[in-house]
């Protein structure tokens, strides 16, 4: 794979507008595992206006503010070699060499925003994989801090949602570092040329 066309999928020529709206809304912002920060902020403001009285309840949003670095536009996709918990197969970047483009998604099981998008991610990837897009998903969360993101539960998730793409586990988090991925969901689209 040769170059990244966009750090995030937001190209109108690639996605239907309804899908772009959903993905862009969930992939912009700077909150780790809460990339719906514009919507979350809007909910917070509405709740504050509604409950301005002294006895009002507050909506508290707790998320780590972490800026996504991402790979530089025009750069080559970083290499990886990771295991797919569902099948036990090892996947490398070169396994996707035959595709004209590759979508690399950083997702995990526990993230509420990924949970919200799982059906749409499957629908989107099914649609574009039929048109020749290579797709891979990677989970880089530590099982120490997030046991629900471990390989056994990843395999269950891939099976339950019928993921049409390999869902790989990055136990060392080296691949996430190479891509500059710090949040979920995070999408990278690379073209071959």
KEKE-3310 file (N, C-alpha, C; in steps of 0.2 Angstrom, whole numbers, plus 5000, padded with zeros to 4 digits):
npx = (5004:5002:5000:4992:4976:4968:4967:4956:4941:4932:4929:4919:4917:4920:4911:4893:4883:4875:4882:4894:4891:4888:4900:4910:4905:4908:4921:4928:4936:4943:4943:4948:4942:4930:4924:4913:4913:4908:4894:4892:4896:4886:4875:4878:4878:4864:4858:4863:4858:4844:4844:4847:4844:4848:4847:4848:4853:4869:4876:4889:4903:4916:4931:4947:4957:4964:4974:4973:4986:4989:4995:5005:4998:4999:5009:5016:5007:5010:5019:5013:5010:4999:4989:4973:4961:4949:4951:4964:4973:4988:4990:4997:5002:5006:4997:4987:4990:4985:4974:4966:4965:4966:4957:4960:4955:4954:4947:4937:4930:4923:4921:4909:4906:4910:4902:4890:4892:4894:4885:4884:4897:4899:4890:4894:4907:4905:4898:4909:4919:4914:4916:4930:4938:4950:4950:4953:4952:4958:4962:4969:4969:4974:4973:4974:4969:4957:4948:4938:4941:4949:4957:4948:4935:4935:4935:4922:4914:4917:4912:4898:4894:4896:4908:4915:4928:4945:4948:4960:4972:4982:4992:5004:5003:5011:5008:4997:5004:5013:5004:4999:4987:4976:4963:4947:4932:4944:4949:4958:4962:4970:4978:4984:4993)
npy = (4994:5011:5026:5038:5044:5051:5056:5053:5046:5055:5059:5064:5058:5045:5040:5038:5052:5051:5042:5048:5059:5052:5046:5056:5064:5056:5054:5066:5078:5078:5069:5055:5039:5045:5051:5058:5070:5084:5081:5077:5088:5097:5090:5092:5106:5108:5102:5109:5122:5118:5114:5125:5129:5130:5117:5109:5094:5089:5085:5075:5073:5062:5060:5056:5069:5068:5071:5066:5059:5053:5047:5055:5064:5057:5048:5032:5017:5011:4996:4980:4966:4955:4945:4937:4935:4928:4918:4914:4916:4925:4941:4952:4969:4967:4958:4964:4970:4968:4975:4991:5001:5003:5002:5006:5002:5008:5001:4995:4984:4989:5003:5016:5023:5016:5004:5010:5012:5000:4991:5000:5001:4988:4987:4998:4993:4981:4985:4993:4984:4975:4983:4982:4987:4985:4980:4982:4979:4985:4982:4989:4990:4987:4972:4972:4985:4985:4973:4968:4970:4960:4946:4935:4940:4949:4940:4934:4946:4949:4938:4938:4950:4948:4952:4957:4959:4956:4956:4962:4959:4970:4968:4974:4987:4993:4995:5004:5015:5017:5021:5032:5032:5035:5035:5028:5026:5026:5030:5026:5029:5022:5023:5014:5019)
npz = (5000:4997:4999:5010:5008:5015:5032:5039:5034:5023:5011:4998:4986:4989:4998:5002:5006:5018:5025:5026:5034:5047:5050:5049:5060:5070:5070:5072:5082:5099:5109:5118:5114:5113:5101:5097:5101:5097:5097:5110:5117:5113:5119:5132:5133:5130:5141:5152:5149:5151:5164:5173:5186:5203:5209:5199:5189:5184:5168:5166:5157:5155:5148:5141:5135:5121:5108:5092:5082:5069:5053:5041:5028:5012:5015:5016:5021:5037:5041:5047:5057:5062:5073:5070:5081:5079:5069:5071:5061:5054:5049:5037:5031:5018:5014:5009:4997:4984:4983:4977:4986:5004:5019:5035:5051:5067:5081:5095:5107:5118:5117:5118:5106:5096:5097:5094:5081:5075:5067:5056:5051:5047:5037:5028:5025:5019:5007:5001:5000:4991:4980:4978:4989:5001:5018:5035:5053:5068:5085:5099:5112:5129:5138:5151:5156:5149:5149:5142:5129:5125:5115:5115:5117:5107:5096:5098:5096:5082:5076:5080:5074:5061:5055:5040:5037:5042:5060:5070:5083:5092:5103:5108:5106:5097:5083:5083:5088:5077:5067:5073:5080:5093:5098:5098:5087:5074:5058:5043:5027:5014:4998:4984:4974)
capx = (5000:5007:4999:4986:4973:4964:4968:4949:4936:4928:4929:4912:4918:4920:4906:4887:4883:4872:4887:4899:4889:4889:4907:4913:4902:4910:4928:4931:4936:4949:4942:4950:4936:4923:4925:4907:4913:4903:4887:4892:4896:4879:4870:4880:4875:4857:4857:4865:4852:4838:4844:4851:4842:4853:4846:4848:4858:4874:4878:4896:4906:4922:4935:4953:4958:4970:4975:4975:4992:4988:5000:5005:4995:5004:5014:5015:5004:5015:5019:5010:5009:4995:4984:4966:4958:4943:4953:4971:4978:4992:4989:5002:5000:5007:4992:4982:4994:4982:4968:4968:4965:4965:4954:4963:4951:4956:4941:4938:4923:4920:4920:4902:4905:4911:4896:4885:4893:4896:4881:4885:4903:4898:4886:4899:4913:4902:4897:4915:4923:4912:4919:4937:4942:4953:4948:4956:4951:4963:4961:4975:4968:4977:4968:4974:4965:4951:4948:4932:4944:4954:4956:4942:4929:4935:4932:4915:4911:4918:4907:4891:4892:4898:4913:4918:4935:4949:4948:4966:4974:4988:4994:5010:5001:5016:5005:4993:5009:5015:4999:4997:4980:4975:4956:4942:4935:4949:4949:4964:4961:4977:4977:4989:4998)
capy = (5000:5017:5032:5039:5049:5055:5053:5051:5045:5061:5060:5063:5054:5038:5038:5041:5057:5049:5038:5053:5063:5048:5044:5062:5066:5052:5054:5072:5080:5076:5065:5048:5035:5049:5055:5061:5076:5089:5079:5076:5095:5099:5088:5095:5113:5108:5100:5115:5127:5116:5113:5130:5130:5127:5110:5105:5089:5091:5080:5076:5069:5060:5057:5059:5073:5066:5073:5060:5061:5051:5047:5061:5063:5055:5043:5024:5014:5007:4989:4977:4958:4954:4939:4938:4931:4923:4912:4912:4918:4931:4946:4957:4974:4965:4953:4969:4973:4967:4980:4997:5005:5000:5006:5003:5005:5006:5000:4991:4981:4993:5010:5017:5026:5010:5001:5014:5012:4993:4989:5004:4999:4982:4989:5002:4989:4976:4989:4995:4978:4972:4987:4981:4990:4981:4983:4978:4983:4983:4984:4990:4991:4983:4968:4974:4990:4984:4965:4967:4971:4955:4942:4930:4944:4951:4935:4934:4952:4948:4933:4941:4956:4945:4957:4954:4960:4953:4960:4960:4962:4973:4967:4978:4994:4996:4996:5010:5020:5018:5024:5038:5031:5036:5035:5024:5024:5030:5027:5028:5026:5022:5021:5010:5023)
capz = (5000:4996:5002:5013:5004:5020:5038:5040:5028:5023:5004:4996:4980:4991:5003:5002:5010:5024:5029:5028:5040:5053:5051:5051:5066:5075:5069:5073:5089:5102:5115:5117:5114:5113:5095:5096:5106:5095:5099:5117:5119:5112:5124:5138:5133:5131:5148:5156:5148:5154:5171:5175:5193:5208:5211:5193:5189:5178:5164:5166:5152:5157:5143:5141:5130:5118:5101:5087:5078:5063:5049:5037:5021:5007:5017:5016:5027:5041:5041:5053:5057:5068:5073:5070:5086:5077:5065:5072:5055:5055:5043:5036:5027:5011:5012:5006:4992:4978:4983:4975:4992:5010:5025:5041:5056:5074:5084:5100:5109:5124:5116:5116:5100:5091:5098:5091:5073:5072:5061:5050:5049:5043:5030:5024:5023:5014:5001:4997:4999:4984:4974:4978:4994:5006:5024:5041:5059:5073:5092:5102:5119:5134:5142:5158:5157:5146:5148:5137:5122:5124:5109:5115:5116:5100:5091:5098:5093:5075:5074:5082:5070:5055:5052:5033:5037:5048:5066:5072:5090:5093:5110:5111:5104:5092:5077:5085:5088:5071:5064:5077:5082:5100:5099:5094:5081:5070:5051:5039:5020:5010:4991:4982:4971)
cpx = (5004:5006:4992:4983:4969:4965:4961:4945:4932:4927:4922:4912:4918:4914:4899:4886:4880:4878:4893:4897:4890:4896:4911:4911:4906:4918:4932:4931:4942:4949:4944:4943:4930:4924:4919:4907:4909:4896:4887:4892:4889:4874:4872:4877:4868:4855:4858:4860:4846:4838:4848:4849:4848:4853:4846:4854:4862:4875:4886:4899:4914:4926:4942:4954:4964:4970:4977:4981:4991:4995:5000:5002:5000:5009:5011:5011:5009:5014:5016:5010:5006:4991:4977:4963:4953:4946:4960:4976:4982:4991:4995:4999:5001:5001:4986:4984:4990:4976:4971:4968:4963:4962:4957:4959:4953:4949:4942:4930:4920:4918:4912:4901:4906:4905:4890:4885:4894:4892:4882:4892:4903:4895:4891:4904:4910:4901:4903:4919:4921:4915:4927:4941:4944:4952:4951:4954:4956:4961:4967:4975:4972:4972:4968:4970:4958:4950:4943:4935:4949:4952:4950:4936:4929:4933:4925:4911:4911:4913:4900:4889:4894:4903:4916:4925:4939:4949:4954:4968:4981:4990:4999:5008:5006:5012:5001:4998:5011:5010:4997:4990:4980:4968:4953:4936:4939:4950:4955:4962:4968:4975:4984:4995:5001)
cpy = (5006:5023:5033:5045:5054:5052:5050:5050:5051:5063:5059:5059:5047:5036:5041:5046:5056:5046:5043:5057:5059:5047:5051:5065:5062:5051:5061:5074:5077:5072:5058:5044:5038:5054:5059:5068:5082:5087:5079:5083:5098:5097:5091:5102:5113:5107:5106:5120:5125:5116:5119:5132:5127:5120:5106:5100:5091:5084:5080:5071:5068:5057:5060:5063:5072:5068:5067:5063:5059:5051:5053:5059:5062:5050:5036:5022:5010:5000:4986:4969:4957:4948:4941:4933:4926:4917:4910:4914:4924:4935:4951:4963:4971:4960:4958:4972:4973:4972:4987:5002:5001:5004:5002:5006:5003:5007:4996:4989:4986:5000:5011:5019:5020:5006:5004:5013:5005:4991:4993:5003:4993:4983:4993:4997:4984:4979:4990:4989:4975:4976:4986:4984:4985:4984:4978:4982:4980:4986:4984:4991:4986:4979:4969:4980:4989:4977:4964:4967:4966:4951:4938:4934:4947:4946:4934:4940:4951:4943:4935:4946:4954:4950:4953:4955:4957:4959:4958:4963:4964:4973:4972:4985:4997:4998:5003:5016:5022:5022:5031:5038:5031:5035:5030:5027:5029:5027:5030:5025:5027:5020:5018:5014:5029)
cpz = (5000:4999:5005:5010:5009:5027:5041:5034:5028:5015:5001:4990:4982:4995:5001:5007:5017:5028:5031:5034:5047:5055:5053:5058:5072:5075:5070:5080:5092:5108:5114:5118:5114:5107:5093:5100:5103:5098:5107:5120:5118:5117:5130:5139:5134:5138:5153:5155:5152:5161:5174:5183:5197:5209:5205:5193:5183:5174:5163:5161:5154:5151:5143:5134:5127:5110:5097:5083:5070:5058:5044:5030:5016:5009:5016:5022:5031:5041:5047:5052:5063:5068:5073:5075:5084:5073:5067:5067:5057:5048:5043:5031:5020:5009:5008:4999:4985:4977:4981:4981:4998:5016:5031:5047:5063:5078:5090:5102:5114:5122:5114:5109:5094:5091:5094:5083:5071:5066:5055:5047:5045:5036:5026:5021:5018:5007:4997:4996:4992:4978:4974:4984:4999:5013:5030:5047:5064:5080:5095:5109:5123:5137:5149:5160:5155:5144:5143:5130:5121:5118:5110:5114:5109:5095:5092:5095:5085:5072:5075:5076:5062:5051:5045:5032:5043:5054:5070:5079:5090:5100:5113:5110:5100:5086:5078:5085:5081:5066:5067:5079:5090:5102:5095:5093:5077:5063:5047:5032:5016:5003:4989:4978:4975)
residu = (UNK:UNK:UNK:UNK:UNK:UNK:UNK:UNK:UNK:UNK:UNK:UNK:UNK:UNK:UNK:UNK:UNK:UNK:UNK:UNK:UNK:UNK:UNK:UNK:UNK:UNK:UNK:UNK:UNK:UNK:UNK:UNK:UNK:UNK:UNK:UNK:UNK:UNK:UNK:UNK:UNK:UNK:UNK:UNK:UNK:UNK:UNK:UNK:UNK:UNK:UNK:UNK:UNK:UNK:UNK:UNK:UNK:UNK:UNK:UNK:UNK:UNK:UNK:UNK:UNK:UNK:UNK:UNK:UNK:UNK:UNK:UNK:UNK:UNK:UNK:UNK:UNK:UNK:UNK:UNK:UNK:UNK:UNK:UNK:UNK:UNK:UNK:UNK:UNK:UNK:UNK:UNK:UNK:UNK:UNK:UNK:UNK:UNK:UNK:UNK:UNK:UNK:UNK:UNK:UNK:UNK:UNK:UNK:UNK:UNK:UNK:UNK:UNK:UNK:UNK:UNK:UNK:UNK:UNK:UNK:UNK:UNK:UNK:UNK:UNK:UNK:UNK:UNK:UNK:UNK:UNK:UNK:UNK:UNK:UNK:UNK:UNK:UNK:UNK:UNK:UNK:UNK:UNK:UNK:UNK:UNK:UNK:UNK:UNK:UNK:UNK:UNK:UNK:UNK:UNK:UNK:UNK:UNK:UNK:UNK:UNK:UNK:UNK:UNK:UNK:UNK:UNK:UNK:UNK:UNK:UNK:UNK:UNK:UNK:UNK:UNK:UNK:UNK:UNK:UNK:UNK:UNK:UNK:UNK:UNK:UNK:UNK:UNK:UNK:UNK:UNK:UNK:UNK)
# end
